[in-house]
Amino acid sequence: MKALGFLIAFILAIVFGIYGWLPSPADAQQPPRPHILYIMSDDQGWKDVGFHGSDIKTPNLDRLVKTGAELQQYYAHAMCTPSRAALLTGRYPYRYGLQTAVIPSAGTYGLATDEWLLPQALKKVGYKTAIVGKWHLGHADRKYWPLQRGFDYQYGPILGEIDYFTHSAHGKIDWYRNNKLVKEEGYVTTLLGQDAVKLIEKHDSKTPLFLYLAFTAPHAPYQAPPEYLDRYKNITDPNRRAYAAMITAMDDQIGQVLTALDKRGMRNNTLVVFQSDNGGPRSAKVTGEVDTSGGTIPADNGPFRDGKASLYEGGTRVAALANWPGKIKPGSTINQPMHIVDWYPTLAQLAGAKADPNKPLDGVNVWPALTGGKIPYRNEVVYGIEPFRAAIRQGDWKLVWQTALPSRVELFNLAKDPGEKTNLADQNRGMIDKLQQRVEVLYQNAKFPLFIDEAVGAAKSVLFTSVATPEEAEAIDQQP
C-alpha cells in the first residue's frame, strides 16, 4: 500500500511539473498583485503634516506613517504639471516638453499622446483604473483627457485650479464625470473623498484596482467649510487658518477611503502611497491664477529653502509615505533619494505590467528599498532641466545652475547642508564641471518647453496683429 502511495505521488509530481500546475519557489515569493491607492495633495508644504511636527492635524496620514514607511528624501518636480506627468510616464518631463511651469487655462497643449502611461500599462494586465480628482495634463483637446489616456473612470476637475464651492475656474464650471459636465453642490475635497468611497464600495475586489486620488487641497484659493475653520480658531491669520482646515478636511476623507477598503476586505492587499505634487508655495507669484498677494502665503516647508517653482529643496522635496500591511515594515524610515518617476517601474513590476520598450524609463524599481533593501542605481536625481536653468544631484552633491542672466552656479552638500545655506561652488570646481557636463548630456534629449513655445507664439500673434500690416505679419511669421 505504501509503495502504491509513493508511486501515485511520484506520477502526480511529474504531471503537475510538466504542465506547470504547481507554483515555483520564485513565484511563491512574489507578493500578490496589489490594489493601488495613490493619493496626491496639491501645493502642500513639507512640514504641513502631523508626522513632521505641524500643528495641522492629520491623524490618518500619521497613522499610515506609523504603520508603514516615511520617505524622507522623496522628490517631485517643482510644479504641478511636471510632477503629474512624471508619475504617469516614469520619465522626466524634459523629455516631452512639460518641464516648464504648468499648463495654463489658455494652454492648448498636453501630455504627448505617444507616451505610454501607467494606467494604460496597468489596464492592459487587468487592472480597473480610476482617477478621482485633479488632472492638469491637458484640457483643450479631449485626446489629452483621462479616459483617452488609460483610465476607465474619471471624476473631478480637468484644469489645475478650482473654486472649492462653485467648482469653477474663470467663471466656468470645471467638474466632470467620465468626460461629461456635472453640476452638483458640495465642497470639492469632500466630494472627491465620497466618490472614491463609492467607487471602492462598488468595485469587484477580485479585480486589482488602481485608484489615483488627486486632491486639489490645499492649493489656493484658501477655502474651507465652517466646521473645519472652527477647528482652528486658535490660528488668527485667515489664510493659514483656511489652509490648515483644508488639509484636515483632506485627511478626514483619506480616513474614509481607508475605512472603505477595510470594509471590503481589500486593505491588507492595498499599497497606499501619499505625496504632495511639489513643495508648498512661498510666493504669491506661484500660488496659481487666483490673486493671493493680499495675504500671507501659508505653506511651511520646514528646514528646506524656498518653495514651489524653485529647484531648491523646498520646491522639490515633499512629504511622502508608503503603506502596505504585512509587506512594508511598520514605522520604518527610508532615508535614501527617491523620485516620483520611480513609481512607474515599481508599480508595473508589482502588477506584472510593462512599459513602452521604445521609451526609456528614468525611474527605478524602489520596491527593494520599501522592504528594507536599497534602490539600485539611484545615485542621480534630476530636479529639472530647462533652457534657462537646471538642477541635478549625484550622491550628496547638488548643482543649481541658472544659465539666464544674471547667471548663477551653486553647489551644495545635502548630507551636511539640507537647507542649502552654504554655496561650495568656489571650493569644488571639479564637481561643478562634472555636474554641468552631465546636464549638457541630458539636455541633448530634451524637447523645447511647450509652455514657452506656446507663449512665444501667442506673443508674436498679438504683436504682429497690433503693429504690422497683414503682409508684414505674414513675412515675419515665416521667420524662424
C-alpha positions in Angstrom: 0.0 0.0 0.0 2.9 2.3 0.9 4.6 1.6 -2.4 1.3 2.4 -4.3 1.1 5.7 -2.4 4.6 6.7 -3.3 4.0 5.7 -7.0 0.9 7.9 -7.2 2.7 10.8 -5.5 5.6 10.3 -8.0 3.3 10.3 -11.0 1.4 13.4 -9.8 4.6 15.3 -9.2 5.7 14.6 -12.8 2.4 15.5 -14.3 2.0 18.7 -12.3 5.6 19.6 -13.0 5.3 19.1 -16.8 2.1 21.2 -17.1 3.2 23.9 -14.7 0.3 23.5 -12.3 2.5 23.9 -9.2 3.9 27.2 -8.3 7.7 27.6 -8.5 9.5 28.8 -5.4 10.2 32.1 -7.2 6.5 32.6 -7.9 5.6 31.8 -4.3 7.9 34.6 -3.1 6.3 37.3 -5.3 3.7 39.4 -3.5 0.2 39.2 -4.9 -0.8 41.9 -7.3 -1.9 44.7 -5.1 -4.7 47.2 -5.3 -3.0 50.6 -5.6 -4.3 53.7 -3.9 -2.1 56.6 -5.0 -3.0 59.8 -3.1 -1.6 63.2 -4.1 -2.2 66.5 -2.4 -1.6 69.8 -4.1 0.9 72.5 -3.0 1.2 71.1 0.5 4.3 72.2 2.4 6.8 69.6 3.6 6.2 70.4 7.3 2.4 70.6 7.0 1.6 67.1 8.2 1.4 65.9 11.8 4.2 63.4 11.4 6.6 66.4 10.6 5.6 68.2 13.8 3.0 70.5 12.4 0.1 72.0 14.4 -2.1 70.9 11.5 -4.0 67.8 12.4 -3.5 64.8 10.0 -4.3 61.7 12.1 -4.9 59.4 9.2 -1.7 60.3 7.4 0.2 60.0 10.7 -1.3 56.5 11.2 -0.2 55.5 7.7 3.3 56.5 8.5 3.2 54.8 11.9 2.1 51.5 10.2 4.2 52.0 7.1 7.2 53.9 5.9 8.1 57.5 5.7 10.1 58.5 2.6 12.5 61.1 4.0 14.4 62.1 0.8 11.5 61.9 -1.7 11.4 64.3 -4.7 8.8 65.5 -7.0 9.2 68.3 -9.5 8.9 72.0 -8.7 5.4 72.4 -10.1 2.2 70.6 -10.7 2.0 69.5 -14.3 5.6 68.2 -14.5 5.1 66.1 -11.3 1.9 64.6 -12.5 3.4 63.8 -15.9 6.5 62.2 -14.3 4.3 59.9 -12.2 2.2 58.7 -15.2 5.1 58.3 -17.6 8.0 57.2 -15.4 10.1 59.7 -17.4 11.5 63.1 -16.7 9.2 65.8 -18.2 12.1 67.5 -20.1 11.9 64.5 -22.5 8.4 65.6 -23.8 8.3 69.3 -23.2 6.4 69.6 -19.9 9.4 70.7 -17.8 8.5 74.4 -17.5 5.7 75.8 -15.4 2.2 74.3 -15.7 -0.4 74.1 -18.4 -2.3 77.4 -18.1 -6.1 77.7 -18.6 -5.4 79.2 -22.0 -3.0 76.4 -22.9 -3.8 74.2 -25.9 -1.1 71.6 -25.4 -1.0 68.5 -23.2 1.0 65.4 -22.3 2.2 63.8 -25.5 -0.2 61.1 -26.7 2.6 58.9 -27.8 3.7 58.4 -24.1 2.5 55.0 -22.7 1.0 56.0 -19.4 0.9 54.0 -16.2 -2.9 53.5 -16.3 -2.6 52.2 -19.8 0.1 49.7 -18.7 -2.0 48.6 -15.7 -5.2 48.3 -17.6 -3.6 46.0 -20.2 -2.9 43.5 -17.4 -6.3 43.5 -16.0 -6.5 46.4 -13.6 -9.5 48.6 -13.2 -8.1 52.2 -13.5 -9.7 55.3 -12.0 -8.8 58.9 -11.4 -10.8 60.8 -8.8 -9.5 64.4 -8.6 -7.3 66.8 -10.5 -5.8 66.0 -13.9 -3.9 69.1 -15.3 -2.2 67.3 -18.1 -4.1 68.8 -21.0 -7.7 70.1 -21.3 -8.1 72.0 -24.7 -8.4 68.8 -26.7 -10.2 65.7 -25.4 -7.4 63.5 -26.7 -5.5 64.6 -23.6 -8.2 63.8 -21.1 -8.0 60.9 -18.7 -10.5 58.5 -20.4 -8.4 58.8 -23.5 -5.2 58.0 -21.6 -6.0 54.7 -20.0 -8.4 55.5 -17.2 -11.7 53.5 -17.1 -13.3 56.1 -14.8 -12.8 59.8 -14.2 -14.4 62.3 -11.7 -13.3 65.8 -10.9 -11.6 68.9 -12.5 -9.6 68.8 -15.7 -7.8 72.1 -15.2 -5.3 72.9 -12.5 -7.2 75.3 -10.1 -10.8 75.4 -9.0 -13.1 77.2 -6.6 -13.9 74.7 -3.8 -17.6 75.6 -3.6 -18.6 76.6 -7.1 -16.4 74.1 -8.9 -15.5 76.8 -11.4 -12.4 78.3 -13.0 -12.7 81.7 -14.7 -16.4 81.7 -14.2 -16.9 78.3 -15.9 -17.7 75.0 -14.2 -14.8 72.6 -14.4 -16.3 69.4 -12.9 -16.7 66.2 -14.9 -17.6 62.6 -14.6 -16.4 60.4 -17.5 -16.0 63.4 -19.8 -19.5 64.8 -19.1 -20.0 68.1 -17.2 -21.5 67.6 -13.8 -23.4 70.3 -11.9 -23.7 69.5 -8.2 -23.3 71.1 -4.8 -20.6 70.4 -2.2 -17.1 71.1 -1.1 -14.6 69.8 -3.6 -12.5 67.8 -1.1 -15.5 66.1 0.4 -17.0 65.3 -3.0 -13.7 63.7 -4.1 -13.4 61.6 -1.0 -17.1 60.5 -1.2 -16.7 59.5 -4.8 -13.6 57.4 -4.1 -15.5 55.6 -1.3 -18.5 54.9 -3.7 -16.0 53.5 -6.3 -14.5 51.1 -3.7 -17.9 50.0 -2.5 -19.0 49.0 -6.0 -15.6 47.5 -7.0 -15.2 43.8 -7.6 -12.4 43.1 -5.1 -11.2 40.2 -7.1 -10.1 42.6 -9.8 -7.0 44.7 -9.0 -7.7 48.4 -8.7 -5.6 51.4 -9.4 -7.2 54.4 -7.9 -5.4 57.8 -8.4 -6.9 60.1 -5.8 -5.6 63.5 -6.7 -6.9 66.1 -4.2 -6.9 69.8 -5.2 -6.3 70.7 -1.5 -4.6 72.7 -0.2 -3.9 74.6 -3.4 -5.3 78.2 -3.5 -7.9 79.6 -3.2 -7.8 79.0 0.5 -11.3 77.9 1.3 -12.8 75.5 3.8 -16.2 74.8 5.3 -17.1 76.5 8.6 -16.9 73.2 10.6 -13.3 72.8 9.6 -12.4 76.5 10.1 -13.9 76.2 13.6 -11.3 73.5 14.4 -8.5 76.2 14.0 -9.9 79.1 15.9 -6.5 79.5 17.6 -4.9 80.5 14.2 -5.6 84.2 13.7 -4.2 84.5 10.2 -7.1 83.8 7.8 -5.0 82.2 5.1 -3.2 79.9 7.4 -6.4 79.0 9.2 -8.1 78.1 6.0 -5.1 76.2 4.7 -4.9 74.2 7.9 -8.6 73.4 7.7 -8.2 72.3 4.1 -5.5 69.8 5.0 -7.5 68.4 7.9 -10.6 68.1 5.6 -8.5 66.1 3.1 -7.1 63.9 5.9 -10.6 63.1 7.0 -11.5 62.0 3.5 -8.4 59.8 3.3 -9.6 58.2 6.5 -13.0 57.5 4.9 -11.3 55.9 1.9 -9.2 53.7 4.1 -12.3 52.6 6.0 -14.0 51.7 2.8 -11.1 49.5 1.8 -11.3 47.8 5.2 -15.0 47.1 4.9 -14.5 45.5 1.5 -11.6 43.3 2.8 -9.2 45.0 0.4 -7.0 46.9 2.8 -4.4 44.2 3.5 -3.7 43.8 -0.2 -3.6 47.5 -1.0 -0.4 49.5 -1.4 -1.1 53.1 -0.3 1.2 55.9 -1.4 0.8 59.6 -0.4 2.8 62.6 -1.5 2.4 66.3 -2.3 2.9 67.2 -6.0 5.5 69.8 -5.2 6.7 71.9 -2.3 4.4 74.5 -0.7 4.5 77.9 -2.4 6.4 80.7 -0.6 5.4 83.5 -3.0 2.1 84.8 -4.3 3.5 84.6 -7.8 3.2 80.8 -7.9 0.1 80.1 -5.9 -2.0 79.9 -9.0 -4.2 82.1 -11.1 -6.2 83.5 -8.1 -4.6 86.6 -6.7 -3.2 85.8 -3.2 -0.9 88.8 -2.9 -3.2 90.4 -0.3 -2.5 87.9 2.4 0.2 85.6 3.8 1.3 82.5 2.0 0.6 79.8 4.5 2.6 76.8 3.4 5.6 75.7 5.5 8.5 73.7 4.0 10.3 73.3 7.3 14.1 73.4 7.1 14.2 73.5 3.3 15.0 76.5 1.2 12.3 78.3 -0.9 9.2 76.5 -2.3 7.1 75.7 -5.2 8.5 76.6 -8.7 12.1 76.7 -7.2 14.7 74.0 -7.8 15.9 74.2 -4.2 14.8 71.5 -1.8 11.8 73.5 -0.6 10.3 73.3 -4.1 11.0 69.6 -4.8 11.4 67.6 -1.5 8.0 66.7 -0.4 6.2 64.8 2.4 5.6 61.2 1.3 4.9 57.8 2.6 4.1 54.2 1.5 2.0 51.7 3.4 1.1 48.0 2.7 0.2 45.9 5.7 2.4 42.9 6.1 4.7 44.0 3.2 6.2 47.3 4.4 7.7 47.3 7.9 5.6 49.5 10.3 7.3 52.6 11.5 10.2 52.3 9.0 12.1 55.3 7.7 13.7 55.2 4.2 16.4 57.8 4.1 17.7 57.5 0.6 16.8 59.5 -2.5 13.6 58.5 -4.3 11.9 60.4 -7.2 8.3 60.4 -8.4 9.4 58.8 -11.7 10.3 55.7 -9.6 6.7 54.7 -9.1 6.0 53.7 -12.7 8.6 50.8 -12.8 7.8 49.9 -9.2 4.0 49.6 -9.7 4.5 48.0 -13.1 6.7 45.3 -11.5 4.2 44.6 -8.8 1.4 44.4 -11.3 3.2 42.4 -13.9 2.8 45.2 -16.4 5.3 46.5 -19.0 6.5 49.9 -20.1 6.9 51.1 -23.7 10.2 49.4 -24.8 10.9 52.3 -27.2 10.8 55.0 -24.5 13.4 54.5 -21.7 12.1 55.0 -18.1 14.0 57.3 -15.9 12.6 55.7 -12.7 14.0 52.7 -10.9 12.1 50.0 -9.1 12.1 51.1 -5.4 10.3 48.0 -4.0 13.6 46.6 -2.6 14.0 49.8 -0.6 10.4 49.8 0.6 11.0 46.3 2.0 14.4 47.0 3.7 16.8 47.0 0.9 18.4 49.7 -1.2 17.5 51.3 -4.5 19.7 50.2 -7.4 21.3 52.9 -9.5 19.5 55.8 -7.7 22.8 57.8 -7.4 21.3 60.6 -9.5 18.2 62.9 -9.2 17.2 65.3 -11.9 15.3 68.2 -10.4 14.7 69.9 -13.7 16.4 70.7 -17.0 15.2 73.8 -18.8 16.8 76.2 -21.3 17.4 78.8 -18.6 18.1 76.7 -15.5 18.8 73.2 -14.3 19.4 71.3 -11.1 20.9 67.8 -10.6 22.0 65.7 -7.7 24.7 63.0 -7.6 25.3 61.4 -4.3 25.2 64.1 -1.7 26.2 66.8 -4.2 23.6 69.1 -5.8 24.1 71.6 -8.6 21.7 74.5 -9.0 22.6 76.3 -12.3 20.8 79.4 -13.5 22.0 80.0 -17.1 19.9 83.1 -17.8 21.5 86.4 -16.9 22.5 87.1 -14.3 23.8 83.6 -14.3 24.5 81.8 -11.1 26.1 78.5 -10.2 25.6 76.9 -6.7 26.8 73.7 -5.3 25.5 72.2 -2.0 26.4 69.1 0.0 22.9 67.9 1.1 24.2 65.5 3.7 25.8 68.3 5.6 23.6 71.2 4.4 20.0 70.1 3.5 18.9 73.7 3.9 21.2 74.8 1.1 22.7 77.7 3.1 26.3 77.3 2.0 27.4 77.6 -1.6 30.5 75.4 -2.1 31.0 76.2 -5.8 34.2 78.1 -5.4 35.8 75.2 -3.4 34.7 72.3 -5.8 35.3 73.4 -9.4 35.8 69.7 -10.4 32.4 68.7 -9.1 30.8 71.7 -10.8 32.3 70.8 -14.1 31.2 67.2 -13.7 27.6 68.0 -13.0 27.4 70.7 -15.7 28.7 68.3 -18.2 26.1 65.8 -17.1 23.3 68.4 -17.6 24.6 69.2 -21.1 24.5 65.5 -22.0 20.9 65.1 -20.7 19.8 68.2 -22.5 20.6 66.6 -25.8 17.5 64.5 -25.3 15.3 67.4 -24.2 12.2 68.7 -26.0 11.8 72.5 -26.0 9.3 73.5 -23.3 5.8 73.6 -24.7 4.8 76.4 -22.3 7.5 78.7 -23.7 6.8 77.6 -27.3 3.1 78.4 -27.0 3.7 81.7 -25.0 6.1 82.9 -27.7 3.6 82.0 -30.4 0.8 83.9 -28.7 3.0 86.9 -28.1 4.0 87.0 -31.8 0.4 86.8 -32.8 -0.6 89.8 -30.6 2.4 91.8 -31.6 2.0 91.3 -35.3 -1.7 91.9 -35.3 -1.3 95.3 -33.5 1.8 96.8 -35.2 2.1 95.2 -38.6 0.2 95.1 -41.8 -1.2 91.7 -42.9 1.6 91.4 -45.5 4.3 92.3 -42.9 2.9 90.0 -40.3 2.9 87.1 -42.8 6.5 87.8 -43.8 7.6 88.0 -40.2 5.7 84.9 -39.2 7.6 82.9 -41.7 10.8 83.7 -40.0 12.2 81.1 -37.5 
